[in-house]
Amino acid sequence: MNRIDSRSVTNAVEEIIKQAETRLSDDVIQALEKASDSETDPTAKSQLNAILKNITIAGANNIPMCQDTGIMVFFVEIGRDIFLDFDLDLAILQGVRQATISVPLRPNAVEPLTRKNSGDNTGDGLPDINYSFTAGNTIKITVAPKGAGSENMSTHTMLRPSQTDQVKPFIVESVLKAGGMPCPPIIVGVGIGGSFDKSARLAKRALLRDLGQMDEYELEILTAINTLGIGPMGLGGSTTALAVHVEKAHCHTASLPVAVNIQCWANRHASVTLEVEHE
């Protein structure tokens, strides 16, 4: 583990951004390889093989696997025994700025109305940093770059409490409407419950899970999605999604929020754990 100070956080953030942009985790690669082996449609199989070749080239040359390097979304778990004497937000922001130059990242952060680009992937509210607290004396920082192609296809609804039977159809319909736009095969993150905004955060966090971790409910939705025939890159085939991950939270008795956060095949994320040095 690395030791914690402002500079170590900044450098660690720069490094995990580089890892996330240039290399996919083993579970995603294995899921793509499995899909390629089982796919019978020649066009779909060729698209999956092209994706796998792209991943190999990116990793071998330390270059981003996609031209859309995304906006930076962070999940930070802070140990309760830690006292920080520096601005953690600022240290993370500086890591993003350094990575914009060193990786390099495409400048994607713009003011929403004027569309003026900040040039360094930071700005009001960006990067998006989500904090939680855990036991111990470490900080775990996870970055999940999110591209617009998949993010733009994400959906949300506020169902009535009596409409629990409409949750699965809403998820499947969301994928059907997205079609080939989010660069399938996709990973589908779902948030059920909480509040309007809580469900969306659950859906995004669900994308961090290992792709092999699906229960019966999730597998039922995955099977339904893969019968749609959208296929890799929207060109047909039996592999529209690699996984469906559902996260739930208790909600108001009068509410049933459902969020669907779609992720393209490039399910990019990387983590680092930093430890406080005791006196």
C-alpha positions in Angstrom: 0.0 0.0 0.0 1.0 3.6 -0.6 1.2 6.3 2.1 -1.3 9.1 2.2 -0.6 12.8 1.6 -1.8 15.2 -1.1 0.9 14.3 -3.6 0.5 10.6 -3.2 -3.3 10.8 -3.8 -2.8 13.0 -6.9 -0.2 10.6 -8.4 -2.3 7.5 -7.5 -5.3 9.0 -9.1 -3.4 9.8 -12.3 -2.1 6.1 -12.3 -5.5 4.5 -11.8 -7.0 6.7 -14.6 -4.3 5.4 -16.9 -5.0 1.8 -15.9 -8.7 2.2 -16.4 -8.4 3.8 -19.8 -5.9 1.4 -21.2 -6.8 -2.0 -19.6 -10.0 -3.9 -18.9 -10.3 -6.1 -15.8 -10.1 -9.9 -16.3 -13.8 -10.5 -15.7 -14.8 -8.3 -18.6 -12.3 -9.8 -21.0 -13.4 -13.3 -20.0 -17.0 -12.4 -20.6 -16.2 -11.0 -24.1 -14.1 -14.1 -24.9 -17.0 -16.4 -23.8 -19.4 -14.4 -25.9 -17.2 -14.7 -28.9 -16.8 -18.5 -28.4 -20.6 -19.0 -28.2 -21.7 -16.5 -30.8 -23.0 -18.2 -34.0 -23.7 -15.1 -36.1 -20.6 -14.4 -38.2 -21.0 -10.6 -38.1 -21.5 -10.6 -34.4 -18.5 -12.8 -33.9 -16.3 -10.6 -36.0 -17.3 -7.6 -34.0 -16.5 -9.3 -30.7 -13.1 -10.4 -32.1 -12.5 -6.8 -33.2 -13.2 -5.6 -29.7 -10.9 -8.1 -28.2 -8.1 -7.1 -30.6 -8.7 -3.5 -29.7 -8.3 -4.3 -26.0 -5.0 -6.1 -26.7 -3.6 -3.2 -28.8 -4.6 -0.6 -26.2 -2.9 -2.6 -23.3 0.3 -3.3 -25.3 0.7 0.3 -26.3 -0.6 2.0 -23.1 -3.1 4.0 -25.1 -6.8 4.5 -24.4 -9.1 1.7 -25.7 -11.7 4.3 -26.8 -11.5 7.8 -28.2 -14.2 8.8 -25.7 -12.2 8.7 -22.5 -15.3 9.8 -20.6 -15.9 11.9 -17.6 -14.3 10.8 -14.3 -16.5 9.2 -11.7 -14.9 8.4 -8.4 -16.0 6.2 -5.5 -13.9 6.9 -2.4 -14.1 4.7 0.7 -12.5 6.5 3.8 -11.4 4.6 6.9 -13.0 6.1 10.1 -9.6 6.1 11.8 -8.1 8.5 9.4 -7.4 12.2 9.9 -6.6 14.1 6.7 -4.8 17.4 6.9 -5.2 18.3 3.2 -8.0 18.9 0.7 -8.9 15.4 -0.7 -11.2 16.8 -3.4 -8.4 19.1 -4.7 -5.9 16.2 -4.7 -8.2 14.1 -6.8 -8.9 17.0 -9.2 -5.2 17.5 -9.7 -4.8 13.8 -10.5 -7.5 14.2 -13.2 -5.7 17.3 -14.6 -2.4 15.4 -14.7 -4.0 12.4 -16.4 -5.5 14.6 -19.0 -2.0 15.4 -20.2 -0.2 12.1 -19.5 -2.7 9.5 -20.7 -3.8 11.6 -22.6 -7.5 12.1 -22.1 -9.9 13.9 -24.4 -11.1 17.1 -22.8 -14.8 16.2 -22.2 -15.9 18.6 -19.4 -18.0 21.5 -20.6 -20.3 24.1 -19.0 -23.8 22.7 -19.7 -25.3 25.7 -21.3 -22.5 27.7 -22.9 -20.7 24.4 -23.8 -17.4 26.0 -23.0 -14.7 23.3 -22.5 -12.5 23.6 -19.3 -9.7 21.8 -21.2 -8.7 19.6 -18.3 -11.7 17.3 -17.5 -12.6 19.3 -14.4 -15.2 21.9 -13.6 -18.2 22.6 -11.4 -19.2 19.2 -10.1 -16.6 17.3 -12.1 -15.1 15.0 -11.4 -18.0 13.3 -9.7 -16.7 12.1 -6.3 -18.8 9.8 -4.2 -17.7 9.3 -0.6 -18.5 6.6 1.9 -16.9 5.5 5.2 -15.5 2.1 6.3 -13.6 0.7 9.2 -9.8 1.0 9.3 -7.0 3.5 8.4 -7.0 3.3 4.6 -8.6 5.1 1.7 -9.7 3.2 -1.3 -10.2 5.2 -4.5 -11.9 3.7 -7.5 -12.3 5.6 -10.8 -14.9 4.7 -13.4 -14.6 6.7 -16.6 -18.0 7.1 -18.2 -18.4 7.8 -21.9 -21.4 9.7 -23.3 -22.4 7.0 -25.8 -23.7 4.7 -23.1 -24.5 7.3 -20.5 -26.9 9.1 -23.0 -28.9 5.9 -23.3 -29.5 5.6 -19.5 -33.1 5.9 -18.3 -35.1 6.6 -15.1 -38.7 6.2 -14.1 -40.8 6.6 -11.0 -43.2 3.7 -11.0 -46.2 3.4 -8.7 -45.8 1.1 -5.7 -48.2 -1.4 -7.3 -46.1 -1.7 -10.4 -43.4 -4.1 -9.1 -44.2 -6.4 -12.1 -43.2 -3.5 -14.5 -39.6 -3.3 -13.3 -38.2 -6.0 -15.5 -40.1 -4.8 -18.6 -38.9 -1.3 -18.1 -35.3 -2.4 -17.9 -35.6 -4.6 -21.1 -37.5 -1.8 -22.9 -34.7 0.7 -22.0 -32.1 -1.6 -23.6 -34.4 -2.1 -26.7 -34.7 1.7 -27.2 -31.0 2.1 -26.8 -30.3 -0.3 -29.6 -26.8 -0.1 -31.0 -26.1 3.4 -29.7 -24.2 2.4 -26.5 -21.8 0.1 -28.4 -23.0 -3.3 -27.2 -22.4 -5.8 -25.8 -23.3 -3.7 -22.7 -23.4 -4.1 -19.0 -26.6 -2.9 -17.4 -26.5 -1.3 -14.0 -29.9 -1.1 -12.3 -30.9 0.8 -9.2 -34.3 0.0 -7.6 -35.6 2.0 -4.6 -34.2 4.8 -2.6 -35.2 8.1 -4.0 -35.0 9.8 -7.4 -31.3 10.4 -7.1 -30.4 7.5 -4.9 -31.6 5.0 -7.5 -29.4 6.5 -10.1 -26.3 6.3 -7.8 -27.1 2.7 -7.1 -27.3 1.9 -10.8 -23.9 3.5 -11.5 -22.3 1.8 -8.5 -23.7 -1.6 -9.7 -21.4 -1.4 -12.8 -18.4 -1.9 -10.5 -19.3 -5.4 -9.6 -17.6 -8.5 -11.1 -19.5 -9.6 -14.1 -19.7 -13.2 -12.8 -21.8 -12.1 -9.8 -25.4 -12.4 -10.9 -28.4 -13.8 -9.0 -31.5 -15.5 -10.5 -33.4 -12.2 -10.8 -30.5 -10.6 -12.7 -30.0 -13.6 -15.0 -33.7 -13.6 -15.9 -33.3 -10.0 -17.1 -30.1 -10.8 -18.9 -31.7 -13.6 -20.8 -34.6 -11.4 -21.9 -32.2 -8.7 -23.1 -30.2 -11.2 -25.1 -33.3 -12.4 -27.0 -33.7 -8.9 -28.4 -31.3 -9.6 -31.2 -29.5 -6.2 -31.0 -26.1 -7.9 -30.8 -22.6 -6.5 -30.8 -22.5 -2.9 -32.1 -26.2 -3.2 -33.0 -25.5 -5.5 -36.0 -27.5 -8.5 -34.7 -26.5 -11.6 -32.7 -27.2 -13.3 -29.4 -24.9 -11.1 -27.2 -26.5 -7.8 -26.5 -25.5 -7.7 -22.8 -22.7 -9.3 -20.9 -24.3 -8.8 -17.5 -27.1 -7.2 -15.5 -26.4 -6.0 -12.0 -29.2 -4.8 -9.7 -28.7 -2.8 -6.5 -31.6 -2.1 -4.2 -32.5 0.3 -1.4 -35.5 0.7 0.8 -37.8 3.5 -0.4 -40.9 5.5 0.5 -44.1 3.5 0.8 -45.5 5.7 -2.0 -42.5 5.4 -4.4 -40.8 2.9 -6.7 -37.8 4.6 -8.4 -36.0 2.6 -11.1 -32.8 3.7 -12.8 -31.0 2.0 -15.6 -27.4 3.0 -16.2 -26.0 1.5 -19.4 -22.3 0.8 -19.9 -20.7 -0.1 -23.2 -18.4 -3.1 -23.5 -15.5 -1.0 -22.2 -16.5 -1.3 -18.6 -13.5 0.7 -17.3 -12.6 1.0 -13.7 -9.5 0.7 -11.5 -8.7 1.1 -7.8 -5.9 2.0 -5.4 -5.7 1.6 -1.6 -3.7 4.1 0.4 -2.7 3.6 4.0 -2.2 6.3 6.7 1.3 6.2 8.1 1.1 6.2 11.9 3.4 8.3 14.0 
